[in-house]
Amino acid sequence: MSCCEGSVQTTSPLRRRPTRPNQFEPKFIPKHEQAEPTASPHAHDEIGAYIAIRNILLANVEKSPTSEAIASLAAANDVVETCLRPACPPYQAQHLAETDAVRERKVCQKVKQRIAQLSAAPAT
């Protein structure tokens, strides 16, 4: 008689190997536990540069309101407005914080109103 004959261990048919979570299934994460995407400093700097260009063009238009300068200001304001739209995944890190974006959207609306006033005024 060998040492293993009487003490053979059988595996339970109900025991299964642990399965790995499916990497393709979305994982539910409660809203309060979701981390804010890390902001991209390069994107913030770029949006800030567009805003600065728009502000410089506005100052130039206020000094000398030519049709070309007004058109440049309108184009720059459109670029800034486009940059301030809410970002879709996976580009959330490439936008301003919502409080800053709201403030700048209001500035864009004021600039649009000023462009309309300057466009309606007779050229000097």
DRENKOLZA-171585 format. One record per residue (C-alpha): y, z, x; residue number from 1. Coordinates in Angstrom, 3 decimals, always signed. Each point is the difference from the previous one (the first is absolute). Layout:
<nutis>
[nuti [Y Z X] NUM];
...
</nutis>
This chain:
<nutis>
[nuti [+0.000 +0.000 +0.000] 1];
[nuti [+3.357 -0.951 +1.370] 2];
[nuti [+3.059 +2.134 -0.206] 3];
[nuti [+1.795 -2.338 -2.456] 4];
[nuti [-2.725 -0.546 -2.610] 5];
[nuti [+0.582 +3.044 -2.132] 6];
[nuti [+3.787 +0.098 +0.154] 7];
[nuti [+1.099 -3.504 -0.833] 8];
[nuti [+3.480 -0.008 -1.443] 9];
[nuti [+0.741 -2.529 -2.700] 10];
[nuti [+3.412 -1.252 -0.829] 11];
[nuti [+1.168 +0.452 -3.513] 12];
[nuti [+0.302 -3.324 -1.832] 13];
[nuti [+3.320 +1.213 -1.459] 14];
[nuti [+1.611 +0.521 +3.367] 15];
[nuti [+2.146 -2.968 +0.950] 16];
[nuti [+2.040 -0.864 +2.991] 17];
[nuti [+3.643 +0.895 -0.384] 18];
[nuti [+2.009 -3.094 -0.809] 19];
[nuti [+3.279 -0.918 +1.561] 20];
[nuti [+2.968 -0.376 -2.333] 21];
[nuti [+0.700 -3.602 -0.797] 22];
[nuti [+2.839 -1.060 +2.246] 23];
[nuti [+1.113 -2.644 -2.481] 24];
[nuti [+0.410 +2.328 -2.975] 25];
[nuti [+3.533 +1.330 -0.378] 26];
[nuti [+0.178 +3.693 +0.552] 27];
[nuti [+1.859 +2.032 -2.595] 28];
[nuti [+2.770 +2.007 +1.582] 29];
[nuti [+2.165 +2.130 -2.298] 30];
[nuti [+3.658 -1.028 -0.025] 31];
[nuti [+1.183 +3.303 +1.482] 32];
[nuti [-2.358 -0.451 +2.973] 33];
[nuti [+0.966 -3.580 +0.763] 34];
[nuti [+1.995 -0.262 +3.159] 35];
[nuti [+3.187 -1.965 +0.063] 36];
[nuti [-0.511 -3.069 +2.215] 37];
[nuti [+1.584 +0.472 +3.372] 38];
[nuti [+3.253 -1.838 +0.207] 39];
[nuti [+0.443 -2.793 +2.470] 40];
[nuti [+3.090 +0.635 +2.133] 41];
[nuti [+0.186 -3.711 +0.828] 42];
[nuti [+0.188 -0.946 -3.670] 43];
[nuti [+2.662 +2.652 -0.630] 44];
[nuti [+2.041 -1.282 +2.936] 45];
[nuti [-0.307 -3.582 -1.217] 46];
[nuti [+1.065 +0.879 -3.551] 47];
[nuti [+2.866 +2.042 +1.459] 48];
[nuti [+1.080 -3.032 +2.028] 49];
[nuti [+0.065 -2.186 -3.133] 50];
[nuti [+2.087 +2.650 -1.763] 51];
[nuti [+2.406 +0.169 +2.958] 52];
[nuti [+0.355 -3.805 +0.048] 53];
[nuti [+0.742 +0.023 -3.724] 54];
[nuti [+2.629 +2.707 +0.474] 55];
[nuti [+1.673 -1.905 +2.845] 56];
[nuti [+0.070 -3.174 -2.103] 57];
[nuti [+1.510 +1.972 -2.898] 58];
[nuti [+2.761 +1.299 +2.275] 59];
[nuti [+0.667 -3.562 +1.217] 60];
[nuti [+0.150 -1.320 -3.568] 61];
[nuti [+2.456 +2.732 -0.968] 62];
[nuti [+2.272 -1.127 +2.872] 63];
[nuti [-0.397 -3.735 -0.528] 64];
[nuti [-1.711 -0.990 -3.277] 65];
[nuti [-1.046 -3.588 +0.693] 66];
[nuti [-2.740 -1.680 -2.019] 67];
[nuti [-2.206 -0.226 +3.118] 68];
[nuti [+0.416 +3.701 +0.755] 69];
[nuti [-0.761 +0.895 -3.632] 70];
[nuti [-3.141 -2.177 +0.079] 71];
[nuti [-1.141 +1.700 +3.228] 72];
[nuti [+0.581 +3.414 -1.547] 73];
[nuti [-1.964 -0.969 -3.119] 74];
[nuti [-2.918 -1.218 +2.129] 75];
[nuti [+0.028 +3.183 +2.112] 76];
[nuti [+0.116 +2.160 -3.137] 77];
[nuti [-2.999 -1.918 -1.413] 78];
[nuti [-1.950 +0.675 +3.209] 79];
[nuti [+0.778 +3.716 -0.223] 80];
[nuti [-1.031 +0.068 -3.681] 81];
[nuti [-3.295 -1.668 +0.885] 82];
[nuti [-0.661 +2.600 +2.704] 83];
[nuti [+0.622 +2.819 -2.481] 84];
[nuti [-2.651 -1.048 -2.503] 85];
[nuti [-2.896 +2.459 -0.327] 86];
[nuti [-2.739 -0.893 +2.457] 87];
[nuti [-3.498 -0.979 -1.107] 88];
[nuti [-3.110 +1.177 +1.848] 89];
[nuti [-0.569 -0.215 +2.961] 90];
[nuti [+3.709 -0.282 +0.833] 91];
[nuti [+1.185 +3.409 -1.244] 92];
[nuti [+0.969 +1.106 +3.487] 93];
[nuti [+2.389 -2.932 +0.320] 94];
[nuti [+2.649 +1.225 -2.403] 95];
[nuti [+2.748 +2.563 -0.223] 96];
[nuti [-0.563 +3.346 -1.623] 97];
[nuti [+0.540 -0.308 -3.744] 98];
[nuti [+3.153 +2.140 +0.007] 99];
[nuti [+1.581 -2.238 +2.658] 100];
[nuti [-1.174 -3.133 -1.774] 101];
[nuti [+1.526 +1.128 -3.315] 102];
[nuti [+3.314 +0.706 +1.713] 103];
[nuti [+0.010 -3.399 +1.711] 104];
[nuti [-0.968 -1.808 -3.232] 105];
[nuti [+3.124 +1.509 -1.590] 106];
[nuti [+2.064 -1.248 +2.951] 107];
[nuti [-1.526 -3.481 -0.479] 108];
[nuti [+1.081 +0.032 -3.658] 109];
[nuti [+3.559 +0.995 +1.000] 110];
[nuti [+0.071 -2.759 +2.625] 111];
[nuti [-1.164 -2.522 -2.639] 112];
[nuti [+2.845 +1.106 -2.262] 113];
[nuti [+2.471 -0.341 +2.870] 114];
[nuti [-1.367 -3.470 +0.824] 115];
[nuti [+0.546 -1.019 -3.642] 116];
[nuti [+3.595 +1.313 +0.129] 117];
[nuti [+0.733 -1.793 +3.264] 118];
[nuti [-1.595 -3.218 -1.242] 119];
[nuti [+2.095 +0.064 -3.157] 120];
[nuti [+3.240 +0.626 +1.898] 121];
[nuti [+1.906 -3.052 +1.236] 122];
[nuti [-0.602 -0.738 +3.690] 123];
[nuti [+2.887 +0.745 +2.319] 124];
</nutis>
